[in-house]
Amino acid sequence: MVSFFVFIRYNCFKVLVIKVKDKIAKFVNVMKRDGFFKTIKKTLTYVMGNYINKINIIKRVKFIINKDKISNEIDNILNLDYDRILVWRGSFGWNVPLYQRPQQIANYLINKRCLILYEVTRMTDKVDFIKKEKDNLYLVNYEIGAFEKLLFSKLCEINKPKYLQLYSTCWDVRKDEVDNYVNNGFKLLYEYIDDLNPKLAGTDKLPLNVAAIHDYVIKNKDVLVVTSADKLYEDMVNKRKSKENIILSSNGVDVDHFKHEKKDVPVMDEIKKEYKMIIGYYGALASWFDYDLIRKLAKNYKDIAFVLIGIKYDTSFDDSKINELDNVKYLGAVDYNELPNYANYFDIAWIPFVVNEITLATNPCKLFEYMALNKYIIASDLPECHKYKSVNIAKNYKEYVNLIDNYKLDKKYIDLLNKEANLNSWDSKADDIVKLLKSVE
């Protein structure tokens, strides 16, 4: 018995050490990317949001005073007209600069008789407990444990299909939390959307909880799995040795958002006047971005502006020093609502990624958005890009040069772009997921 408790204490300590190492590694990587003062500011915001606020006396008192009102509000929500409940847990947040798959899928699932309870991040979302975002979509803050328990107990009483929706790249949900949902009648809907690579987490090793949940998904065929790329689908099927409860549903596009009438953007107007063409990219600027290719092309085409929009995901952009080239224009992050206005100025929209384990499993949202924008698309030799006829593949520098020199945007090509954009709407991706849910209801 003594040896058992020694074993437990040792393993608890081991888990704690691994978690601390993950946090330290991430802190160091952010420090390299953003510098000392910006990192300290971000760290303080994170600590306030995720630790200090958990003992927020004011909010605890507010919950106690308003408990009956909050309880009635939850009852009213759970009494709405819907067929199933999806509880989306994760640290991605709602009002974040990268408006991507989690928010898009939620926006379309609510139109298919799904009630969505979407977890916010306290760093970007102003939600005390639960807040209506739109019909059948509610933003939830789990900061106060008593509120979390109240909501969970009421969810457990609902006699309708219930799902915990989790992304493979979610770093903050623990395995024991997943167990609690499953043991109380929830099915797990797991979206396997990226290669499980520590670089995506900003750490040196894959976070312990990510690996534990992924291993659980592999071993339990009753877990519903949505994969976003062929490589991820094949990986899950091979490890499970079964196709049961696994579907392939790529990323998509809100076609209307990228089709609406565009507004002028002064900074893009200035670039357009100065250069004969704009080759543009938006998204994460990370280690899988081909900086050497851009440097070489920018030096070769000094009359072309290479516009980069997005967040610096790591230190790779600064380390590359490509921003020192006059015709490389880095504009920082742009809000999703403004993005079509900026990208409308692109002559060529491209995805210049290096080919590695991460990008082999990447199905980029921007690919379909470029289609909806009716832009001439060039992409590196990525498996997911080969699926679409509208995407021009460049395997090397010479092929990039050839495609740029022979760039042509005619009616036939635009018709193809529109066709492939419409075939990959977020609405169709939400249909895929609902079909999977219905198969087990």
C-alpha positions in Angstrom: 0.0 0.0 0.0 2.8 2.4 0.9 4.5 1.7 -2.4 1.2 2.4 -4.2 1.0 5.9 -2.6 4.6 6.6 -3.4 3.9 5.6 -7.0 0.9 8.0 -7.1 2.8 10.9 -5.5 5.7 10.3 -7.9 3.5 10.4 -11.0 1.6 13.4 -9.8 4.9 15.2 -9.3 6.0 14.0 -12.7 2.9 15.4 -14.4 3.3 18.7 -12.6 7.0 18.9 -13.8 5.9 18.3 -17.4 3.2 20.9 -17.2 5.6 23.5 -15.8 8.2 22.6 -18.5 5.4 23.2 -21.2 4.6 26.6 -19.7 8.3 27.6 -19.5 9.0 26.5 -23.1 6.0 28.5 -24.3 7.1 31.6 -22.3 10.6 31.4 -23.8 9.2 31.0 -27.4 6.8 34.0 -26.9 9.7 36.0 -25.4 11.8 35.4 -28.5 8.9 36.4 -30.8 7.5 39.4 -29.0 10.3 40.7 -26.7 10.5 41.1 -22.9 7.9 43.8 -22.2 5.2 42.6 -24.5 5.6 39.0 -23.2 5.3 40.2 -19.6 2.1 42.1 -20.5 0.7 39.0 -22.2 1.7 36.7 -19.3 0.0 39.0 -16.7 -3.1 39.0 -18.8 -3.1 35.2 -19.1 -2.4 34.8 -15.4 -5.2 37.2 -14.5 -7.6 35.5 -16.9 -6.8 31.9 -16.0 -5.6 31.9 -12.4 -6.2 35.0 -10.4 -9.7 35.4 -11.7 -10.6 31.9 -10.6 -10.6 33.3 -7.1 -12.4 36.5 -8.2 -14.3 37.4 -5.1 -16.4 40.0 -6.8 -17.6 37.7 -9.5 -18.2 34.9 -7.0 -20.4 37.2 -4.9 -22.1 38.3 -8.1 -22.9 34.7 -8.9 -24.3 34.0 -5.4 -26.5 37.1 -5.5 -27.8 36.3 -9.0 -27.8 32.5 -8.8 -31.6 32.2 -9.2 -31.6 34.6 -12.1 -28.7 32.8 -13.8 -30.4 29.4 -13.1 -33.6 30.6 -14.8 -31.6 31.9 -17.7 -30.0 28.5 -18.2 -33.4 26.8 -18.0 -34.8 29.2 -20.6 -31.9 28.4 -22.9 -32.2 24.6 -22.5 -35.9 24.8 -23.1 -35.4 26.3 -26.6 -36.4 24.3 -29.8 -33.4 22.2 -30.9 -32.5 18.5 -31.5 -29.1 18.3 -29.8 -26.6 20.2 -27.7 -22.9 20.7 -28.5 -20.7 22.0 -25.7 -17.6 23.5 -27.4 -14.7 23.5 -24.9 -11.3 25.1 -25.7 -9.1 28.1 -25.3 -9.5 29.5 -28.9 -12.2 32.1 -27.9 -14.8 33.8 -29.9 -13.7 37.3 -30.5 -10.2 36.6 -31.6 -8.2 37.9 -34.6 -8.2 34.5 -36.3 -11.8 33.9 -37.1 -11.6 30.3 -38.3 -13.1 26.8 -38.2 -14.5 26.8 -34.6 -16.6 29.9 -35.0 -17.5 29.1 -38.6 -18.8 25.6 -37.8 -20.7 26.9 -34.8 -22.4 29.6 -37.0 -23.7 27.0 -39.4 -24.6 24.3 -36.9 -27.1 26.6 -35.2 -29.1 26.6 -38.4 -29.3 22.8 -38.3 -31.2 22.4 -35.0 -28.1 22.4 -32.8 -27.8 24.4 -29.6 -24.2 25.5 -29.2 -22.6 26.4 -25.9 -19.2 27.9 -26.9 -16.5 28.5 -24.3 -14.9 31.9 -24.4 -11.4 33.0 -23.4 -11.2 35.6 -20.7 -8.4 37.4 -22.5 -10.6 38.5 -25.4 -14.3 37.9 -24.6 -16.4 40.0 -22.2 -18.8 37.4 -20.8 -19.5 37.0 -17.1 -21.3 33.7 -17.1 -23.5 33.0 -20.2 -24.4 35.4 -23.0 -26.4 35.1 -26.2 -24.4 35.7 -29.3 -27.2 34.8 -31.7 -30.2 32.4 -31.8 -29.1 29.0 -30.5 -25.5 30.1 -29.9 -24.4 31.1 -26.4 -20.9 32.1 -25.2 -20.0 30.6 -21.9 -17.4 31.6 -19.3 -16.3 28.7 -16.9 -14.3 31.0 -14.7 -16.5 30.5 -11.6 -16.6 26.8 -10.5 -20.1 27.1 -8.9 -21.5 28.4 -12.2 -19.8 25.6 -14.1 -21.3 23.0 -11.8 -24.8 24.6 -12.1 -24.7 24.6 -15.9 -23.3 21.0 -16.0 -25.9 19.6 -13.6 -28.7 21.2 -15.7 -27.2 19.8 -19.0 -27.1 16.3 -17.5 -30.9 16.5 -16.9 -31.7 17.2 -20.5 -33.0 14.1 -22.3 -31.6 15.0 -25.8 -28.4 14.0 -27.6 -25.5 15.8 -26.0 -21.9 16.2 -27.3 -18.6 17.5 -25.9 -17.0 19.1 -29.0 -13.2 19.2 -28.8 -10.4 20.1 -31.2 -7.2 18.1 -31.4 -5.2 21.3 -31.0 -7.0 22.3 -27.8 -4.2 22.5 -25.2 -6.2 23.4 -22.0 -8.9 20.8 -21.6 -7.8 18.0 -19.3 -8.5 14.3 -19.8 -10.4 14.0 -16.5 -12.7 16.7 -17.7 -13.5 14.7 -20.8 -14.1 11.6 -18.7 -16.6 13.6 -16.6 -18.6 14.6 -19.6 -18.6 11.0 -21.1 -19.5 9.4 -17.8 -22.5 11.7 -17.6 -24.1 10.8 -20.9 -22.2 13.0 -23.4 -20.7 11.7 -26.6 -17.3 13.1 -27.6 -17.1 14.8 -31.0 -13.4 15.1 -31.7 -12.1 17.3 -34.6 -8.7 16.2 -35.8 -7.7 19.3 -37.7 -3.9 19.5 -37.6 -0.8 17.3 -37.3 -0.1 17.0 -33.6 3.1 18.9 -33.5 4.7 20.7 -30.6 5.4 23.7 -32.8 1.7 24.4 -33.1 1.5 24.5 -29.3 4.6 26.7 -29.0 6.3 24.1 -26.8 9.2 21.7 -27.2 7.0 18.7 -26.5 3.3 17.9 -27.1 1.3 19.0 -24.0 0.4 16.0 -21.8 -3.3 16.5 -21.9 -3.3 16.7 -25.7 -1.5 13.4 -26.0 -3.7 11.8 -23.4 -7.0 12.8 -25.1 -5.7 11.8 -28.6 -4.7 8.4 -27.3 -8.2 8.0 -25.7 -9.8 8.9 -29.1 -7.8 6.3 -30.9 -8.7 3.5 -28.4 -12.4 4.3 -28.3 -14.3 3.7 -31.5 -17.5 5.2 -30.1 -15.8 8.7 -30.2 -17.0 10.6 -33.3 -14.0 11.9 -35.3 -14.1 14.6 -37.9 -10.8 14.9 -39.9 -9.9 17.9 -42.1 -7.3 16.4 -44.4 -6.6 13.1 -46.1 -3.4 12.5 -44.1 -5.3 12.9 -40.8 -8.2 10.7 -41.9 -5.8 7.9 -43.0 -3.8 8.3 -39.7 -7.0 7.9 -37.6 -8.3 5.0 -39.6 -5.0 3.2 -39.5 -4.6 3.6 -35.8 -8.2 2.6 -35.0 -8.1 -0.1 -37.7 -11.6 0.9 -38.6 -13.5 3.6 -40.5 -16.4 3.5 -38.0 -17.4 7.0 -36.7 -14.7 8.7 -38.7 -15.4 11.2 -41.5 -13.3 13.5 -43.7 -14.7 17.1 -43.9 -12.2 19.8 -45.0 -12.2 23.4 -44.1 -14.5 25.8 -46.0 -15.6 29.3 -46.7 -18.4 31.7 -45.9 -18.8 32.6 -49.6 -21.1 35.6 -49.0 -18.6 37.2 -46.6 -15.9 37.3 -49.3 -18.3 38.2 -52.1 -19.8 41.4 -50.6 -19.0 44.8 -52.1 -15.5 45.8 -51.1 -14.4 49.1 -49.5 -11.2 51.0 -50.4 -8.2 50.5 -48.2 -5.7 53.5 -48.3 -2.6 51.5 -47.6 -3.4 49.0 -50.3 -4.2 51.9 -52.7 -0.7 53.2 -52.2 0.9 49.8 -52.8 -1.2 49.4 -55.9 0.0 52.7 -57.3 3.7 51.9 -56.7 3.8 48.4 -58.1 2.5 46.7 -61.2 1.2 43.7 -59.4 0.4 42.5 -55.8 1.1 38.9 -54.7 -0.7 38.5 -51.4 -0.9 36.1 -48.4 -2.8 36.2 -45.2 -2.6 33.9 -42.2 0.0 32.8 -39.7 3.6 33.7 -40.3 5.3 30.7 -38.8 8.2 28.2 -39.3 6.4 26.4 -42.1 6.3 29.6 -44.2 8.8 29.6 -47.0 10.8 32.8 -46.3 13.7 31.8 -48.6 11.3 31.5 -51.5 9.8 34.9 -50.9 13.2 36.5 -50.5 14.4 35.0 -53.8 11.2 36.0 -55.7 11.1 39.5 -54.2 14.7 40.2 -55.4 13.8 38.9 -58.8 10.5 40.8 -59.2 11.3 44.3 -57.8 8.2 45.7 -59.6 5.9 43.3 -57.7 4.7 43.9 -54.1 4.6 40.9 -51.9 2.0 41.7 -49.2 1.9 39.7 -46.0 -1.0 40.0 -43.6 -1.3 38.1 -40.3 0.1 37.3 -36.9 3.7 36.4 -36.1 3.1 32.9 -34.8 6.8 32.5 -33.7 10.1 34.2 -34.3 10.6 32.9 -37.8 9.4 36.1 -39.6 11.7 38.4 -37.7 14.6 35.9 -38.0 14.1 35.8 -41.8 14.6 39.6 -42.1 12.5 39.6 -45.3 10.7 42.7 -44.1 14.0 44.6 -44.9 13.2 44.1 -48.6 11.5 47.2 -50.0 8.8 45.3 -52.0 7.9 43.0 -49.1 5.0 44.7 -47.2 4.1 43.3 -43.9 0.8 44.9 -42.7 0.2 43.0 -39.4 -3.0 41.3 -38.5 -6.3 42.4 -40.1 -9.8 41.8 -38.6 -11.8 39.1 -40.4 -14.5 41.6 -41.3 -11.9 43.8 -43.1 -10.0 41.0 -44.7 -11.9 40.8 -47.9 -11.3 44.5 -48.5 -7.5 44.0 -48.2 -7.4 40.7 -50.2 -9.5 42.2 -53.0 -6.3 44.1 -54.1 -4.3 40.9 -54.6 -3.6 40.0 -58.2 -2.3 36.6 -57.1 -3.2 35.0 -53.8 -0.7 32.3 -52.7 0.2 29.8 -50.1 4.0 29.6 -50.1 4.6 26.9 -47.5 7.5 24.5 -47.0 6.5 20.9 -47.3 6.8 19.2 -43.9 4.8 17.1 -41.4 2.6 20.0 -40.4 1.8 21.2 -43.9 1.3 17.7 -45.3 -1.8 17.5 -43.1 -2.9 21.1 -43.6 -6.1 22.0 -45.4 -6.0 25.8 -45.4 -9.1 27.9 -44.9 -7.6 30.6 -46.9 -7.5 28.4 -50.0 -11.3 28.5 -50.2 -11.5 32.1 -49.3 -9.1 32.9 -52.2 -11.5 31.0 -54.4 -14.5 33.1 -53.3 -12.4 36.2 -53.8 -11.9 35.1 -57.4 -8.1 35.4 -57.2 -5.5 33.5 -59.2 -4.2 30.9 -56.8 -0.6 29.6 -56.5 0.3 27.1 -53.8 3.3 25.0 -52.8 3.2 21.2 -53.5 0.8 20.3 -50.7 -1.4 17.2 -50.9 -4.6 19.1 -49.9 -4.0 21.8 -52.6 -3.8 19.1 -55.3 -7.5 18.3 -54.8 -8.7 21.5 -56.5 -8.5 22.3 -60.2 -8.4 26.1 -59.5 -5.2 25.8 -57.6 -1.9 26.2 -59.5 0.8 24.1 -57.9 4.4 25.2 -57.9 6.9 22.5 -56.8 10.0 24.7 -56.9 11.2 28.2 -57.5 11.3 27.7 -61.3 7.6 26.7 -61.4 6.7 29.7 -59.2 8.4 32.0 -61.7 6.6 30.3 -64.6 3.2 30.7 -63.0 3.8 34.4 -62.1 5.0 35.2 -65.6 2.0 33.5 -67.2 -0.6 34.7 -64.7 -4.0 34.9 -66.4 -7.4 35.5 -64.9 -10.1 34.8 -67.5 -13.8 34.0 -67.3 -13.3 30.2 -67.5 -10.9 30.3 -64.5 -13.2 32.6 -62.5 -16.1 30.2 -63.2 -14.0 27.3 -61.8 -13.1 29.4 -58.7 -16.8 30.1 -58.0 -17.7 26.4 -58.5 -15.1 25.1 -56.1 -15.8 27.8 -53.5 -19.5 26.9 -53.5 -18.7 23.2 -53.2 -16.7 24.0 -50.1 -19.0 26.2 -48.2 -19.0 26.0 -44.3 -22.7 25.2 -44.7 -21.8 21.9 -46.4 -19.2 21.1 -43.8 -21.7 21.6 -41.0 -24.0 19.2 -43.0 -21.2 16.6 -42.9 -21.0 16.9 -39.1 -24.8 16.8 -38.5 -25.0 13.6 -40.7 -22.3 12.0 -38.5 -24.2 13.0 -35.3 -27.5 11.7 -36.7 -25.9 8.3 -37.4 -25.6 7.7 -33.6 -28.7 9.3 -32.4 
